Amino acid sequence: PKDINDVFCIDTEKNITDLGLLKCSSKLYCKNTVFITARGTVGKVCMAGRNMAMNQTCYALIGKEKYGQHFIYMQTINIVERMKKKANGAVFSAITTRDFDSEKIIIPSLDVVNDFLIKIEPLYESILHNQQEIHHLTTLRDTLLPKLMSGEIDVNEVEI
């Protein structure tokens, strides 16, 4: 849950090995799977920026009948916001499948959703690309800056 801070989750604090994945109850979920935190930090929503597993404090949502993951993500954001408003200032202790069962949503036709996805998917791919680039640059900064500050790397003779 603490790894969900943006539209996509592209990296996590903890990782699992292939052997660990075989021995746990999670499976490997595909890129764009929608995750929602259900316990602890409740109600955070993201899409997987790459294939990843999850722990027991989350739900994984995968669209049926070709309702794309970006549509599922946006519907989930709306549902969670409605749940928060219904809680009326109370803190969620958990979200259960029963909470989702009580929510009413409008499900448009596949044609409408497909028209929507044609327009929205390139925007989400740009968001993912930008998040990946930010992550890469942040990692470079965090690796190089301490070395520059300590003098381990000297750039005085570098010509620009």
C-alpha positions in Angstrom: 0.0 0.0 0.0 2.7 2.5 0.7 4.1 2.0 -2.8 0.9 3.4 -4.4 1.6 7.1 -4.9 0.7 7.7 -8.5 -1.4 6.4 -11.4 1.0 3.5 -12.0 3.1 1.5 -9.5 6.3 0.8 -11.3 8.6 -0.1 -8.4 8.1 -1.4 -4.8 10.0 -1.2 -1.6 9.9 -5.0 -1.3 10.3 -7.6 -4.0 9.5 -11.3 -4.4 11.7 -13.9 -6.0 10.3 -16.5 -8.4 10.6 -19.1 -5.7 8.7 -16.9 -3.3 6.0 -16.3 -5.8 5.6 -20.1 -6.2 5.2 -20.5 -2.5 2.7 -17.7 -1.8 -1.0 -17.1 -2.4 -0.4 -14.3 -4.9 0.0 -14.7 -8.6 1.9 -12.6 -11.1 -0.5 -10.0 -12.4 -0.1 -8.4 -15.8 0.8 -4.8 -16.5 -2.2 -2.5 -16.1 -3.9 -4.7 -13.5 -5.8 -2.3 -11.2 -4.8 -2.6 -7.5 -6.8 -1.2 -4.6 -5.6 -1.2 -1.0 -8.2 -2.8 1.2 -6.6 -2.8 4.7 -4.3 -0.6 6.6 -4.0 2.3 4.2 -7.4 1.9 2.6 -8.7 3.1 -0.7 -5.5 3.8 -2.7 -5.8 2.8 -6.4 -3.2 2.3 -9.0 -2.4 0.3 -12.1 0.6 -2.0 -12.3 3.2 -0.4 -14.5 4.7 -3.8 -15.1 3.9 -7.4 -14.2 3.9 -7.7 -10.4 2.5 -9.6 -7.5 0.6 -8.2 -4.5 0.2 -8.8 -0.8 -2.9 -9.8 1.1 -3.9 -6.1 1.8 -4.9 -5.5 -1.8 -7.5 -6.5 -4.4 -6.6 -7.0 -8.0 -9.2 -5.9 -10.6 -9.2 -7.2 -14.1 -11.9 -6.2 -16.6 -14.2 -8.7 -18.2 -15.7 -8.7 -21.7 -13.0 -6.5 -23.1 -13.7 -3.6 -20.8 -10.1 -2.3 -20.8 -8.0 -1.8 -17.7 -7.9 2.0 -18.1 -11.7 2.1 -17.9 -11.6 -0.2 -14.9 -9.1 2.1 -13.2 -11.3 5.2 -13.8 -14.4 3.4 -12.6 -12.6 2.2 -9.5 -11.4 5.7 -8.7 -15.0 6.9 -8.9 -16.3 4.0 -6.7 -13.6 4.6 -4.0 -14.4 8.4 -4.0 -18.1 7.6 -3.4 -17.2 5.1 -0.6 -15.1 7.8 1.0 -18.0 10.3 0.9 -20.4 7.7 2.3 -18.0 7.2 5.2 -18.7 10.8 6.1 -15.4 11.6 7.8 -15.0 8.1 9.3 -11.8 6.3 8.7 -12.0 3.1 6.6 -10.7 0.2 8.5 -11.1 -2.1 5.5 -12.8 -2.4 2.2 -14.5 -5.8 1.6 -16.0 -7.3 -1.5 -19.4 -6.5 0.1 -18.6 -2.8 -0.1 -18.2 -3.1 -3.8 -21.4 -5.2 -4.1 -23.4 -2.3 -2.6 -22.1 0.2 -5.2 -24.2 1.0 -8.3 -22.3 1.9 -11.4 -23.3 2.7 -15.0 -21.8 0.3 -17.4 -21.7 1.7 -20.9 -21.8 -0.4 -24.1 -18.5 -1.9 -25.3 -18.7 0.4 -28.3 -18.7 3.5 -26.1 -15.9 2.1 -23.9 -13.8 1.2 -27.0 -14.2 4.8 -28.3 -13.2 6.1 -24.9 -10.2 3.7 -24.7 -8.9 4.7 -28.2 -8.6 8.3 -26.9 -7.4 7.6 -23.3 -4.9 4.7 -23.7 -2.2 6.9 -25.4 -2.5 9.4 -22.6 -2.0 6.7 -20.0 0.9 5.3 -21.9 2.5 8.8 -21.8 1.8 8.9 -18.0 3.5 5.6 -17.6 6.5 6.6 -19.7 6.9 9.8 -17.7 6.7 8.0 -14.4 9.3 5.5 -15.6 11.6 8.3 -16.7 11.2 10.2 -13.4 12.0 6.9 -11.5 15.1 6.4 -13.6 16.3 10.0 -13.1 15.6 9.8 -9.4 17.6 6.6 -9.1 20.5 8.2 -10.9 20.4 11.3 -8.7 20.2 9.2 -5.5 23.2 7.1 -6.7 25.4 9.9 -8.0 24.7 12.8 -5.7 26.2 11.2 -2.6 29.3 10.2 -4.6 29.7 13.8 -5.9 29.2 15.3 -2.5 31.8 13.0 -0.9 34.4 13.6 -3.6 34.3 9.9 -4.7 33.4 11.3 -8.2 35.2 14.4 -9.4 33.8 16.3 -12.4 36.2 19.2 -12.3 37.9 18.1 -15.5 34.8 17.2 -17.5 34.3 19.3 -20.6 30.8 20.3 -21.5 
